[in-house]
Amino acid sequence: MKQPTSNPDSFDRLGAALARLGAVLVAIGLVGLALDGCHPRLPPQTNCSSGEQRCVSDRPYVCSATHRLEPAGDRTCASVGGVCVVSSGVAHCAPVDGGAP
């Protein structure tokens, strides 16, 4: 008695269908990643004036044109041995002792 054989055309169709499904899933994933990147992570708007600088939590901050306080740098002044001060409208890290010799 002869063994039943599978139809090679059915495997070709199955492979093609799986390839199309994979392409669709990749496309959906790429669209999802692109949309996720469209949401900027901005700080909230404040009552600051554009260009104003101030110290917040021992870090210099500057007010953006959209009235958002943005940190100037990645570290606190204490982490570099200083303290945040505002001199002549400019926020910066100064030595703790005020620079005295």
C-alpha positions as CSV (number, residue, x, y, z in Angstrom):
1,M,0.0,0.0,0.0
2,K,1.3,3.5,-0.9
3,Q,2.0,6.1,1.8
4,P,0.0,9.3,1.6
5,T,2.3,12.2,0.6
6,S,1.8,15.8,1.4
7,N,1.2,18.4,-1.3
8,P,4.3,20.6,-1.7
9,D,2.1,23.5,-2.9
10,S,0.4,23.6,0.4
11,F,3.7,24.1,2.2
12,D,4.6,26.9,-0.2
13,R,1.3,28.6,0.5
14,L,1.8,28.2,4.2
15,G,5.3,29.6,4.1
16,A,4.2,32.6,2.0
17,A,1.3,33.2,4.5
18,L,3.7,33.1,7.5
19,A,6.1,35.4,5.7
20,R,3.3,38.0,5.1
21,L,2.1,37.7,8.7
22,G,5.7,38.2,9.9
23,A,6.0,41.3,7.7
24,V,2.8,42.7,9.0
25,L,3.8,42.2,12.6
26,V,7.2,43.8,12.1
27,A,5.5,46.8,10.4
28,I,3.0,47.2,13.3
29,G,6.0,47.0,15.8
30,L,7.8,49.7,13.9
31,V,4.8,52.0,13.8
32,G,4.3,51.5,17.5
33,L,7.9,52.4,18.2
34,A,7.7,55.5,16.0
35,L,4.5,56.7,17.7
36,D,6.1,56.1,21.2
37,G,8.9,58.4,20.2
38,C,6.5,61.2,19.3
39,H,5.8,62.1,22.9
40,P,8.6,64.4,24.2
41,R,9.4,64.1,27.8
42,L,9.3,67.7,28.7
43,P,9.1,69.2,32.2
44,P,5.9,71.0,33.1
45,Q,5.4,74.7,32.3
46,T,6.2,77.0,35.2
47,N,5.8,80.7,35.9
48,C,9.5,81.4,34.9
49,S,10.6,84.0,32.4
50,S,12.3,82.9,29.2
51,G,16.1,82.9,29.9
52,E,15.7,83.2,33.6
53,Q,18.2,81.1,35.7
54,R,17.7,79.8,39.2
55,C,18.8,77.1,41.6
56,V,16.5,74.2,42.2
57,S,17.5,71.3,44.5
58,D,21.2,72.4,44.4
59,R,21.3,72.4,40.6
60,P,21.3,75.3,38.1
61,Y,18.2,75.6,35.9
62,V,17.4,77.8,33.0
63,C,13.9,78.7,31.8
64,S,13.2,77.8,28.2
65,A,11.3,79.8,25.6
66,T,8.2,77.6,26.4
67,H,8.5,78.5,30.2
68,R,9.9,75.1,31.3
69,L,12.7,74.9,33.8
70,E,15.5,72.8,32.3
71,P,18.5,71.6,34.3
72,A,21.8,72.9,33.2
73,G,24.0,69.8,33.5
74,D,23.5,66.3,34.8
75,R,24.8,66.6,38.4
76,T,24.0,68.6,41.6
77,C,26.5,71.2,42.7
78,A,27.2,69.2,45.9
79,S,28.3,66.2,43.8
80,V,31.2,68.4,42.5
81,G,32.0,69.9,45.9
82,G,30.1,73.1,45.4
83,V,26.8,74.9,46.1
84,C,24.3,76.4,43.5
85,V,24.2,80.2,43.5
86,V,22.8,82.8,41.2
87,S,25.2,85.7,40.5
88,S,24.2,88.5,38.2
89,G,21.3,86.4,36.9
90,V,23.5,83.4,36.1
91,A,23.0,80.2,38.0
92,H,26.1,78.1,38.5
93,C,28.0,75.9,41.0
94,A,30.4,77.9,43.2
95,P,32.9,76.6,45.8
96,V,31.3,76.0,49.2
97,D,33.7,78.4,50.9
98,G,32.9,81.1,48.4
99,G,36.3,80.8,46.8
100,A,38.3,82.2,49.7
101,P,42.0,81.2,49.8
